């Protein structure tokens, strides 16, 4: 039997994924709308869909083998969460982030995580403090080997130690969505190491305050320093506005 050409094999694989998507996702207990939502976010994360790009709803529905109803429901959810904008007769645009969006998201995250730090006052234990300390070590090791994916995963887990203790489910959902908008769509192939090293000192201080039982102080720190757009603005500009990546002098210096 003749070998299948690599290009044809890739097309066959893509066709299989698109054809099987509803069944694969439904097997996880997801509705059709949730399956479309998950696939759209996967494409955003991978960079298959880029900020500012228009997506034709009819073409997307045909590609995924979905009717208009679940596609519409998924896109409405994505618009509500801020990932896309829907324009009648034009299609769906992947919503880009500008500095005003980033400033707003930082203010939101500061308020949410500050509240979570105060909420955990009667739940935070020595085991949680130890968990945060261990994650600090994991982040340090990841930065030492320039492994941003490992650093980012540990970073999320670090914040989740106290976020998970909040009884407010909507707070946790909004915090997750805000971080996805800032960092995941698409996930950048590089990171600003000077910024992460600076963040590590902030993480250490946050962990110290929580371990000491200073929950009000931890809330103030996470809101007014760690998630302060004013404090982080130079790094934000270097990270989000530098098209050249980490090799640019602005990115290296953390300057606008």
C-alpha positions in Angstrom: 0.0 0.0 0.0 1.3 3.4 -0.9 2.4 5.7 1.9 0.1 8.6 2.7 1.7 12.0 2.0 2.3 14.1 5.1 0.1 16.9 3.9 -2.7 14.6 3.1 -2.3 12.8 6.5 -2.6 16.2 8.2 -5.8 17.0 6.4 -7.2 13.6 7.2 -6.4 14.2 10.9 -7.9 17.7 10.9 -11.1 16.3 9.3 -11.3 13.6 11.9 -10.9 16.1 14.8 -13.6 18.4 13.3 -15.9 15.5 12.6 -15.5 13.9 16.0 -15.4 17.1 18.1 -19.1 16.9 19.1 -18.8 13.3 20.2 -15.4 13.8 22.0 -16.6 16.8 23.9 -20.1 15.3 24.6 -18.2 12.3 26.1 -16.9 14.7 28.7 -20.4 15.7 29.6 -20.4 18.9 27.6 -23.3 20.3 25.6 -22.9 21.1 21.9 -22.6 24.8 22.8 -19.9 24.0 25.4 -18.1 21.9 22.9 -18.0 24.8 20.4 -16.9 27.1 23.3 -14.1 24.8 24.3 -12.9 24.4 20.7 -13.0 28.2 20.0 -10.9 28.8 23.2 -8.4 26.1 22.1 -7.9 27.9 18.8 -7.5 31.2 20.6 -4.9 29.7 22.9 -2.9 28.1 20.1 -2.9 31.2 18.0 -5.0 29.6 15.2 -7.3 32.6 15.8 -5.6 35.9 16.3 -6.7 39.2 17.9 -8.4 41.3 15.4 -9.2 38.4 13.1 -12.7 38.0 11.7 -14.4 34.6 11.8 -17.3 33.7 9.5 -20.0 32.1 11.6 -21.4 30.0 8.7 -18.0 28.7 7.7 -17.1 27.9 11.4 -20.4 26.0 11.8 -19.8 24.0 8.7 -16.3 23.2 9.7 -17.3 22.0 13.1 -20.4 20.3 11.8 -22.6 22.3 14.2 -26.0 23.8 13.7 -26.5 27.6 14.2 -28.1 27.3 17.6 -25.1 25.8 19.6 -22.7 28.0 17.7 -24.7 31.1 18.4 -24.9 30.2 22.1 -21.2 29.6 22.4 -20.3 32.9 20.6 -22.7 34.9 22.8 -20.9 33.4 25.9 -17.6 34.3 24.4 -18.7 37.8 23.7 -20.1 38.3 27.3 -16.7 37.1 28.6 -14.9 39.6 26.4 -13.1 37.2 24.1 -14.9 38.1 20.9 -17.2 40.9 19.4 -20.1 39.9 17.2 -20.9 42.2 14.3 -24.2 41.7 12.3 -23.5 40.8 8.7 -19.7 41.0 9.2 -19.0 38.0 11.5 -17.2 37.5 14.7 -14.0 39.3 15.6 -11.5 38.0 18.0 -11.2 40.9 20.4 -7.8 42.4 20.8 -6.5 43.8 24.1 -5.5 47.4 24.3 -3.9 49.2 27.3 -7.3 50.4 28.5 -8.6 46.8 28.6 -5.4 45.6 30.4 -5.7 48.5 33.0 -9.4 47.5 33.6 -8.5 43.8 34.0 -5.8 44.6 36.5 -8.2 46.7 38.5 -10.7 43.9 38.5 -8.2 41.2 39.4 -6.8 43.4 42.2 -10.3 43.8 43.7 -11.2 40.1 43.3 -7.9 38.7 44.7 -7.9 41.3 47.4 -11.4 40.2 48.5 -10.3 36.5 48.3 -7.3 37.2 50.5 -9.6 38.6 53.2 -12.2 35.8 52.7 -9.7 33.1 53.6 -8.9 34.5 57.0 -10.8 31.7 58.8 -9.7 29.0 56.3 -6.0 29.6 55.6 -3.9 27.1 57.4 -0.2 26.1 57.8 -0.7 23.6 55.1 -1.8 26.4 52.7 1.3 28.4 53.7 3.5 25.4 53.0 1.8 24.9 49.6 2.5 28.5 48.6 6.2 28.1 49.8 6.6 25.0 47.7 5.1 26.7 44.6 7.5 29.6 45.1 10.3 27.1 44.8 8.7 25.6 41.7 8.5 29.0 40.1 12.1 29.9 41.0 13.3 26.7 39.3 11.1 27.3 36.2 12.5 30.8 35.8 16.1 29.5 36.2 15.6 27.2 33.2 13.5 29.7 31.2 10.5 27.4 31.3 7.6 29.9 31.1 4.9 27.2 30.7 6.0 25.6 34.0 6.3 29.0 35.7 2.8 30.1 34.5 1.2 26.8 35.7 2.8 27.2 39.1 1.9 30.9 39.2 -1.8 30.1 38.7 -1.6 27.4 41.3 0.1 29.8 43.8 -2.8 32.3 43.5 -5.3 29.5 43.5 -4.2 28.5 47.0 -6.1 31.5 48.5 -8.5 32.0 45.7 -9.9 28.5 46.2 -10.7 29.2 49.8 -13.2 32.0 48.9 -16.8 30.9 49.2 -17.7 33.2 46.3 -17.9 31.1 43.1 -18.5 34.0 40.9 -15.4 35.8 42.2 -13.3 32.7 41.2 -14.9 32.4 37.8 -14.3 36.1 36.9 -10.7 35.9 38.1 -10.1 32.9 35.9 -11.7 34.6 32.8 -9.7 37.8 33.4 -6.4 35.9 33.6 -7.3 34.0 30.4 -7.9 37.3 28.6 -4.6 38.7 29.8 -2.4 35.7 29.1 -3.9 32.8 27.2 -5.4 34.1 24.0 -3.1 33.5 22.4 -0.4 32.2 24.8 2.8 34.1 23.9 5.9 32.1 22.9 8.1 34.3 25.1 8.0 36.0 28.4 9.6 39.1 30.1 11.9 37.6 32.6 12.7 40.8 34.4 9.0 41.2 35.1 8.6 37.6 36.4 11.6 38.1 38.7 10.1 41.2 40.1 6.8 39.4 40.5 8.5 36.7 42.5 9.5 39.2 45.1 5.8 40.3 45.2 4.8 36.7 45.5 7.1 36.1 48.5 5.7 39.1 50.3 2.2 38.0 49.6 3.0 34.5 50.9 4.7 36.0 54.0 1.7 38.2 54.9 -0.8 35.3 54.5 1.4 32.9 56.6 1.6 35.6 59.3 -2.2 35.9 59.4 -2.1 39.5 58.0 -5.0 39.0 55.7 -5.9 42.7 55.4 -2.2 43.4 54.6 -2.2 40.6 52.0 -5.4 42.1 50.4 -3.8 45.5 50.3 -0.6 44.1 48.8 -2.2 42.1 46.1 -4.6 44.9 45.1 -2.3 47.9 45.4 1.0 46.4 44.3 0.8 43.0 42.6 -2.3 43.9 40.5 -1.7 47.6 40.3 -1.6 48.8 36.7 0.3 51.9 37.8 3.0 49.8 39.5 3.2 47.3 36.7 2.7 49.7 33.7 6.3 49.7 32.4 6.4 45.9 32.3 2.9 45.8 30.8 3.9 48.1 28.0 7.1 46.1 27.3 5.2 42.8 27.3 2.1 43.7 25.3 3.4 46.4 23.0 6.8 44.9 22.0 6.3 43.0 18.7 9.9 41.9 18.7 9.8 39.6 21.7 12.4 39.2 24.3 15.3 40.2 22.0 14.2 43.8 21.9 16.0 46.3 24.1 12.6 47.5 25.5 11.6 44.1 26.5 14.9 43.3 28.1 14.8 46.5 30.1 11.1 46.4 31.0 10.6 49.8 29.5 7.8 51.3 27.4 
